[in-house]
Amino acid sequence: MKQFEKIDFPKFVEEIFNASENLYLSLPSIDEEMADALILVKQQKPPIKIKVVVDNSEESIRNGFGDIEGIDKLTKSDIQIFQSDGNLISFIVSDTIGYFLFPHSRIFIDKAKGTNAFRIDPVSIKLLIQYFFPSEEINDNLKFEQTAIIGDANKHFVEAFKELENNNRQSTVSEFDNKKHEENKKNLKINPPLEPDLQRQINTYTAKIQFVELKFSGGNLENKIAQLPEKAIPINSPELKSLLQTRMKMFQAIDKHKDFNKLQEFKNKVEKLRKDYLTPITCRPGKSIIQNDNKEKFLDELNKLKEETKILNKTLATMLETGRLNTLDLLKRELYTFFRTNEPDELKNLNQQDIKDRKLEEIINKIVTSVKFPEVNKLIEKILLTELFYDLTWNDFKDEKLHKEFVDKKIMEQNDIESIVKMKEAFDTKK
């Protein structure tokens, strides 16, 4: 038997159905599912003795530890129910096996996700029963194995029961107050608990929708302009600078390349993917909403596009290199044209044409080689499709602009948003 356990609802049902003689339960409150399970055990095993102690208060229910219907069912059954106001000690004892329980509010978590129970030693089981259910006979509580209490445990047991006797077996547990229970029912009917609970409601929507950022980078290569270093121009010519800056695209005439349409077609596929699966949220630039029912299909198509980028990048390498060479050719032509009518100082003292031509070629080559082109491979690496998913959070439900978009675009119903906001405000008020 493990000392540490995770006791969720199925495990709870298993433990109570394992009991054959005695079942003791202490919790802040009882929900309807637990009540039904306890009642079923009693129906199937009539001789079994079941005793339950709860905190008979509105607060325990409002704080998400149970519901009034569950308590109501127990009061109308053959199960003995008691109350202990403000009690925070939770446990279950099924015959000779017991666990301290650490229940959680359903407001914050729907079901147990980790260890939430610690097995109780036989001495502590006796003490708990004597404290919470003092009407029980000490010698007739439970059937312990003879080896269960030895050494220090036996000493602890004797001393602990002496303390109980000295204190006249005082307990905070009293008979269940039906009058108070009816008063709780009345008050809860007038001012019902906020339902469904906050986290469960938010989880409902995070299970249905998510934020997503789909980014396509590196696709605007044709718009890049070559920036010539100022010192590379051998004359102080604003006209030449302006001419080159205006006319020199980084990759000249790639829009006429046979493979240019492949880039455009890929962009269209990306836009179609957005249109088919994503709802853009204008108040959150760059973010969209995706219905999680479509998320798997979205990712399948996205991954296919990512595979296409690998092929596209190889195609673009040739296209970009062609564009770079076209740009260099155009640059040379423009420089020759300019310098023919704007002779550089280095040529003015030369009287032989072939030497002038060679010197001009040297000047032009110096300018051309000084142009810093980005490396084609690095540019291609930047052609990427990336995606990031985000769950909705508390703060999203405080954003009125987001609320309006959700309603206008039929992502959420207005009543659902208002319910979550109302619940969040209630919790903020209690802090």
Secondary structure as UniProt FT lines:
FT   STRAND          4..5
FT   HELIX           9..18
FT   STRAND          22..26
FT   HELIX           32..44
FT   TURN            46..47
FT   STRAND          49..54
FT   HELIX           58..62
FT   TURN            63..64
FT   HELIX           68..75
FT   STRAND          80..83
FT   TURN            85..86
FT   STRAND          90..94
FT   TURN            95..96
FT   STRAND          97..101
FT   TURN            106..108
FT   STRAND          117..119
FT   HELIX           122..132
FT   TURN            134..135
FT   HELIX           138..140
FT   TURN            146..147
FT   HELIX           151..166
FT   TURN            167..169
FT   STRAND          174..175
FT   HELIX           178..190
FT   HELIX           198..208
FT   STRAND          209..217
FT   HELIX           221..223
FT   HELIX           230..232
FT   HELIX           238..247
FT   TURN            252..253
FT   HELIX           254..256
FT   TURN            258..259
FT   HELIX           260..277
FT   STRAND          278..280
FT   TURN            282..283
FT   TURN            285..286
FT   STRAND          288..291
FT   HELIX           292..294
FT   HELIX           295..341
FT   HELIX           345..348
FT   HELIX           353..370
FT   HELIX           376..381
FT   STRAND          384..390
FT   HELIX           394..398
FT   HELIX           400..408
FT   TURN            409..410
FT   HELIX           414..430
//
